Amino acid sequence: MTDEACRADVWLWRARFFKTRSLAAKFVDEGKVRLTRAGTETRIDKCARPVKIGDRLVFAVGGRLIAVTVEGLGDRRGPPAEARGLYAALEG
């Protein structure tokens, strides 16, 4: 993986949408995340698929629909304030 991309499961875990990376990986493997990059929408079906800055992700967790734009990839799973800096919520 390059510095410009991050595995989808790792990014979801670092951004604190999931408590564990294995939960994030299972969620992604089940095809529950939609990715929009350069105007093309696809469903992420493997946790190793890369997420890049500028990508838009849409998924449902806990009965809530979440739509975000990736603004950072992060180096670690940090505190919540740091995790919120990895994405911007899309108005919708």
TIVO-2410 file (N, C-alpha, C; in nm, 3 decimals):
# residues 92
REC num residu      c1      c2      c3 atome chaine
REC   1      M   0.085  -0.118   0.000     N      A
REC   1      M   0.000   0.000   0.000    CA      A
REC   1      M   0.090   0.124   0.000     C      A
REC   2      T   0.052   0.224  -0.073     N      A
REC   2      T   0.131   0.346  -0.080    CA      A
REC   2      T   0.087   0.443   0.028     C      A
REC   3      D   0.159   0.555   0.037     N      A
REC   3      D   0.124   0.659   0.134    CA      A
REC   3      D  -0.006   0.730   0.097     C      A
REC   4      E  -0.050   0.717  -0.028     N      A
REC   4      E  -0.170   0.785  -0.073    CA      A
REC   4      E  -0.295   0.699  -0.058     C      A
REC   5      A  -0.281   0.576  -0.007     N      A
REC   5      A  -0.396   0.486   0.006    CA      A
REC   5      A  -0.385   0.406   0.135     C      A
REC   6      C  -0.499   0.355   0.177     N      A
REC   6      C  -0.508   0.277   0.300    CA      A
REC   6      C  -0.614   0.169   0.279     C      A
REC   7      R  -0.596   0.052   0.337     N      A
REC   7      R  -0.697  -0.054   0.329    CA      A
REC   7      R  -0.830  -0.001   0.384     C      A
REC   8      A  -0.939  -0.041   0.322     N      A
REC   8      A  -1.071   0.007   0.364    CA      A
REC   8      A  -1.101  -0.030   0.509     C      A
REC   9      D  -1.071  -0.153   0.549     N      A
REC   9      D  -1.101  -0.193   0.687    CA      A
REC   9      D  -1.016  -0.117   0.788     C      A
REC  10      V  -0.892  -0.093   0.755     N      A
REC  10      V  -0.803  -0.018   0.844    CA      A
REC  10      V  -0.852   0.126   0.859     C      A
REC  11      W  -0.892   0.188   0.747     N      A
REC  11      W  -0.939   0.326   0.755    CA      A
REC  11      W  -1.066   0.337   0.839     C      A
REC  12      L  -1.162   0.247   0.819     N      A
REC  12      L  -1.286   0.250   0.897    CA      A
REC  12      L  -1.257   0.232   1.046     C      A
REC  13      W  -1.161   0.149   1.078     N      A
REC  13      W  -1.122   0.127   1.218    CA      A
REC  13      W  -1.052   0.251   1.274     C      A
REC  14      R  -0.957   0.307   1.199     N      A
REC  14      R  -0.886   0.429   1.244    CA      A
REC  14      R  -0.981   0.546   1.262     C      A
REC  15      A  -1.083   0.556   1.176     N      A
REC  15      A  -1.180   0.665   1.185    CA      A
REC  15      A  -1.284   0.638   1.294     C      A
REC  16      R  -1.271   0.527   1.363     N      A
REC  16      R  -1.354   0.490   1.478    CA      A
REC  16      R  -1.501   0.464   1.445     C      A
REC  17      F  -1.526   0.410   1.326     N      A
REC  17      F  -1.661   0.367   1.294    CA      A
REC  17      F  -1.685   0.227   1.349     C      A
REC  18      F  -1.576   0.153   1.377     N      A
REC  18      F  -1.584   0.018   1.433    CA      A
REC  18      F  -1.486   0.004   1.548     C      A
REC  19      K  -1.523  -0.076   1.649     N      A
REC  19      K  -1.438  -0.095   1.767    CA      A
REC  19      K  -1.315  -0.178   1.737     C      A
REC  20      T  -1.328  -0.274   1.645     N      A
REC  20      T  -1.214  -0.359   1.612    CA      A
REC  20      T  -1.195  -0.362   1.461     C      A
REC  21      R  -1.072  -0.392   1.420     N      A
REC  21      R  -1.043  -0.401   1.278    CA      A
REC  21      R  -1.113  -0.523   1.218     C      A
REC  22      S  -1.126  -0.630   1.294     N      A
REC  22      S  -1.192  -0.749   1.241    CA      A
REC  22      S  -1.341  -0.723   1.214     C      A
REC  23      L  -1.407  -0.643   1.297     N      A
REC  23      L  -1.546  -0.605   1.271    CA      A
REC  23      L  -1.555  -0.522   1.142     C      A
REC  24      A  -1.461  -0.431   1.125     N      A
REC  24      A  -1.458  -0.349   1.003    CA      A
REC  24      A  -1.433  -0.436   0.881     C      A
REC  25      A  -1.342  -0.532   0.892     N      A
REC  25      A  -1.311  -0.621   0.780    CA      A
REC  25      A  -1.433  -0.704   0.741     C      A
REC  26      K  -1.504  -0.758   0.839     N      A
REC  26      K  -1.622  -0.838   0.812    CA      A
REC  26      K  -1.729  -0.753   0.744     C      A
REC  27      F  -1.748  -0.631   0.791     N      A
REC  27      F  -1.846  -0.539   0.735    CA      A
REC  27      F  -1.814  -0.511   0.587     C      A
REC  28      V  -1.689  -0.484   0.558     N      A
REC  28      V  -1.647  -0.454   0.420    CA      A
REC  28      V  -1.661  -0.578   0.333     C      A
REC  29      D  -1.618  -0.693   0.383     N      A
REC  29      D  -1.627  -0.817   0.305    CA      A
REC  29      D  -1.770  -0.854   0.269     C      A
REC  30      E  -1.866  -0.811   0.348     N      A
REC  30      E  -2.007  -0.838   0.319    CA      A
REC  30      E  -2.063  -0.742   0.214     C      A
REC  31      G  -1.980  -0.650   0.165     N      A
REC  31      G  -2.022  -0.560   0.058    CA      A
REC  31      G  -2.114  -0.448   0.103     C      A
REC  32      K  -2.098  -0.403   0.227     N      A
REC  32      K  -2.188  -0.302   0.282    CA      A
REC  32      K  -2.137  -0.159   0.270     C      A
REC  33      V  -2.028  -0.139   0.196     N      A
REC  33      V  -1.972  -0.004   0.180    CA      A
REC  33      V  -1.971   0.032   0.033     C      A
REC  34      R  -2.026   0.149   0.000     N      A
REC  34      R  -2.022   0.201  -0.136    CA      A
REC  34      R  -1.913   0.308  -0.144     C      A
REC  35      L  -1.835   0.302  -0.248     N      A
REC  35      L  -1.723   0.394  -0.270    CA      A
REC  35      L  -1.748   0.472  -0.398     C      A
REC  36      T  -1.732   0.604  -0.391     N      A
REC  36      T  -1.739   0.688  -0.510    CA      A
REC  36      T  -1.603   0.755  -0.527     C      A
REC  37      R  -1.542   0.728  -0.642     N      A
REC  37      R  -1.412   0.787  -0.675    CA      A
REC  37      R  -1.417   0.834  -0.819     C      A
REC  38      A  -1.385   0.959  -0.840     N      A
REC  38      A  -1.384   1.020  -0.974    CA      A
REC  38      A  -1.518   1.001  -1.044     C      A
REC  39      G  -1.628   1.015  -0.969     N      A
REC  39      G  -1.761   1.007  -1.027    CA      A
REC  39      G  -1.813   0.867  -1.053     C      A
REC  40      T  -1.733   0.765  -1.023     N      A
REC  40      T  -1.774   0.627  -1.043    CA      A
REC  40      T  -1.804   0.561  -0.910     C      A
REC  41      E  -1.924   0.506  -0.897     N      A
REC  41      E  -1.963   0.442  -0.771    CA      A
REC  41      E  -1.947   0.291  -0.783     C      A
REC  42      T  -1.882   0.231  -0.683     N      A
REC  42      T  -1.866   0.086  -0.677    CA      A
REC  42      T  -1.891   0.040  -0.534     C      A
REC  43      R  -1.912  -0.088  -0.519     N      A
REC  43      R  -1.929  -0.147  -0.387    CA      A
REC  43      R  -1.797  -0.213  -0.350     C      A
REC  44      I  -1.745  -0.181  -0.232     N      A
REC  44      I  -1.621  -0.243  -0.186    CA      A
REC  44      I  -1.657  -0.381  -0.133     C      A
REC  45      D  -1.594  -0.484  -0.189     N      A
REC  45      D  -1.627  -0.620  -0.150    CA      A
REC  45      D  -1.510  -0.695  -0.087     C      A
REC  46      K  -1.396  -0.631  -0.078     N      A
REC  46      K  -1.279  -0.691  -0.014    CA      A
REC  46      K  -1.213  -0.587   0.076     C      A
REC  47      C  -1.178  -0.630   0.197     N      A
REC  47      C  -1.126  -0.534   0.294    CA      A
REC  47      C  -0.991  -0.475   0.253     C      A
REC  48      A  -0.919  -0.540   0.162     N      A
REC  48      A  -0.790  -0.489   0.119    CA      A
REC  48      A  -0.801  -0.381   0.011     C      A
REC  49      R  -0.921  -0.353  -0.036     N      A
REC  49      R  -0.938  -0.248  -0.137    CA      A
REC  49      R  -0.889  -0.115  -0.081     C      A
REC  50      P  -0.818  -0.037  -0.162     N      A
REC  50      P  -0.765   0.091  -0.112    CA      A
REC  50      P  -0.868   0.202  -0.105     C      A
REC  51      V  -0.852   0.285  -0.004     N      A
REC  51      V  -0.930   0.407   0.013    CA      A
REC  51      V  -0.830   0.521  -0.001     C      A
REC  52      K  -0.866   0.622  -0.078     N      A
REC  52      K  -0.776   0.735  -0.102    CA      A
REC  52      K  -0.841   0.865  -0.056     C      A
REC  53      I  -0.758   0.965  -0.032     N      A
REC  53      I  -0.809   1.096   0.006    CA      A
REC  53      I  -0.896   1.149  -0.108     C      A
REC  54      G  -1.014   1.199  -0.073     N      A
REC  54      G  -1.108   1.249  -0.172    CA      A
REC  54      G  -1.219   1.150  -0.206     C      A
REC  55      D  -1.202   1.023  -0.168     N      A
REC  55      D  -1.306   0.924  -0.191    CA      A
REC  55      D  -1.427   0.954  -0.104     C      A
REC  56      R  -1.543   0.914  -0.152     N      A
REC  56      R  -1.667   0.926  -0.075    CA      A
REC  56      R  -1.713   0.786  -0.039     C      A
REC  57      L  -1.747   0.767   0.087     N      A
REC  57      L  -1.795   0.637   0.134    CA      A
REC  57      L  -1.936   0.653   0.189     C      A
REC  58      V  -2.021   0.555   0.162     N      A
REC  58      V  -2.157   0.553   0.215    CA      A
REC  58      V  -2.181   0.413   0.271     C      A
REC  59      F  -2.227   0.408   0.397     N      A
REC  59      F  -2.256   0.280   0.461    CA      A
REC  59      F  -2.352   0.305   0.577     C      A
REC  60      A  -2.415   0.199   0.624     N      A
REC  60      A  -2.509   0.207   0.735    CA      A
REC  60      A  -2.454   0.130   0.854     C      A
REC  61      V  -2.449   0.196   0.969     N      A
REC  61      V  -2.403   0.132   1.093    CA      A
REC  61      V  -2.502   0.167   1.203     C      A
REC  62      G  -2.548   0.066   1.272     N      A
REC  62      G  -2.638   0.090   1.384    CA      A
REC  62      G  -2.767   0.161   1.346     C      A
REC  63      G  -2.818   0.132   1.226     N      A
REC  63      G  -2.941   0.194   1.183    CA      A
REC  63      G  -2.927   0.336   1.130     C      A
REC  64      R  -2.803   0.387   1.124     N      A
REC  64      R  -2.778   0.522   1.071    CA      A
REC  64      R  -2.705   0.513   0.939     C      A
REC  65      L  -2.746   0.593   0.842     N      A
REC  65      L  -2.675   0.602   0.715    CA      A
REC  65      L  -2.563   0.703   0.730     C      A
REC  66      I  -2.442   0.662   0.699     N      A
REC  66      I  -2.325   0.748   0.713    CA      A
REC  66      I  -2.267   0.774   0.575     C      A
REC  67      A  -2.248   0.900   0.541     N      A
REC  67      A  -2.187   0.941   0.415    CA      A
REC  67      A  -2.073   1.037   0.448     C      A
REC  68      V  -1.952   0.999   0.410     N      A
REC  68      V  -1.835   1.080   0.443    CA      A
REC  68      V  -1.742   1.093   0.323     C      A
REC  69      T  -1.660   1.197   0.327     N      A
REC  69      T  -1.551   1.214   0.233    CA      A
REC  69      T  -1.422   1.190   0.311     C      A
REC  70      V  -1.333   1.109   0.255     N      A
REC  70      V  -1.205   1.079   0.320    CA      A
REC  70      V  -1.115   1.201   0.307     C      A
REC  71      E  -1.070   1.255   0.420     N      A
REC  71      E  -0.983   1.373   0.420    CA      A
REC  71      E  -0.843   1.342   0.470     C      A
REC  72      G  -0.824   1.226   0.529     N      A
REC  72      G  -0.693   1.185   0.578    CA      A
REC  72      G  -0.692   1.035   0.596     C      A
REC  73      L  -0.571   0.976   0.597     N      A
REC  73      L  -0.560   0.832   0.610    CA      A
REC  73      L  -0.519   0.789   0.750     C      A
REC  74      G  -0.449   0.876   0.821     N      A
REC  74      G  -0.408   0.845   0.957    CA      A
REC  74      G  -0.291   0.748   0.963     C      A
REC  75      D  -0.217   0.755   1.072     N      A
REC  75      D  -0.105   0.664   1.094    CA      A
REC  75      D  -0.137   0.562   1.202     C      A
REC  76      R  -0.242   0.590   1.278     N      A
REC  76      R  -0.277   0.503   1.390    CA      A
REC  76      R  -0.424   0.525   1.425     C      A
REC  77      R  -0.473   0.442   1.517     N      A
REC  77      R  -0.607   0.464   1.570    CA      A
REC  77      R  -0.590   0.551   1.693     C      A
REC  78      G  -0.615   0.678   1.675     N      A
REC  78      G  -0.593   0.775   1.782    CA      A
REC  78      G  -0.721   0.806   1.857     C      A
REC  79      P  -0.718   0.911   1.936     N      A
REC  79      P  -0.837   0.953   2.010    CA      A
REC  79      P  -0.947   1.001   1.915     C      A
REC  80      P  -1.071   1.007   1.965     N      A
REC  80      P  -1.184   1.048   1.879    CA      A
REC  80      P  -1.163   1.179   1.805     C      A
REC  81      A  -1.102   1.276   1.869     N      A
REC  81      A  -1.081   1.406   1.803    CA      A
REC  81      A  -0.989   1.389   1.681     C      A
REC  82      E  -0.888   1.306   1.693     N      A
REC  82      E  -0.797   1.280   1.582    CA      A
REC  82      E  -0.870   1.203   1.472     C      A
REC  83      A  -0.953   1.109   1.511     N      A
REC  83      A  -1.028   1.027   1.414    CA      A
REC  83      A  -1.124   1.114   1.333     C      A
REC  84      R  -1.189   1.211   1.397     N      A
REC  84      R  -1.283   1.299   1.324    CA      A
REC  84      R  -1.212   1.381   1.218     C      A
REC  85      G  -1.083   1.400   1.229     N      A
REC  85      G  -1.008   1.473   1.129    CA      A
REC  85      G  -0.982   1.393   1.002     C      A
REC  86      L  -1.013   1.263   1.004     N      A
REC  86      L  -0.990   1.178   0.888    CA      A
REC  86      L  -1.103   1.185   0.785     C      A
REC  87      Y  -1.216   1.247   0.824     N      A
REC  87      Y  -1.329   1.250   0.731    CA      A
REC  87      Y  -1.412   1.377   0.753     C      A
REC  88      A  -1.494   1.406   0.652     N      A
REC  88      A  -1.593   1.514   0.662    CA      A
REC  88      A  -1.729   1.454   0.625     C      A
REC  89      A  -1.828   1.481   0.706     N      A
REC  89      A  -1.963   1.429   0.680    CA      A
REC  89      A  -2.022   1.498   0.558     C      A
REC  90      L  -2.088   1.422   0.474     N      A
REC  90      L  -2.156   1.477   0.357    CA      A
REC  90      L  -2.298   1.514   0.394     C      A
REC  91      E  -2.340   1.629   0.351     N      A
REC  91      E  -2.478   1.670   0.374    CA      A
REC  91      E  -2.567   1.604   0.272     C      A
REC  92      G  -2.680   1.557   0.316     N      A
REC  92      G  -2.750   1.492   0.216    CA      A
REC  92      G  -2.891   1.477   0.210     C      A
***
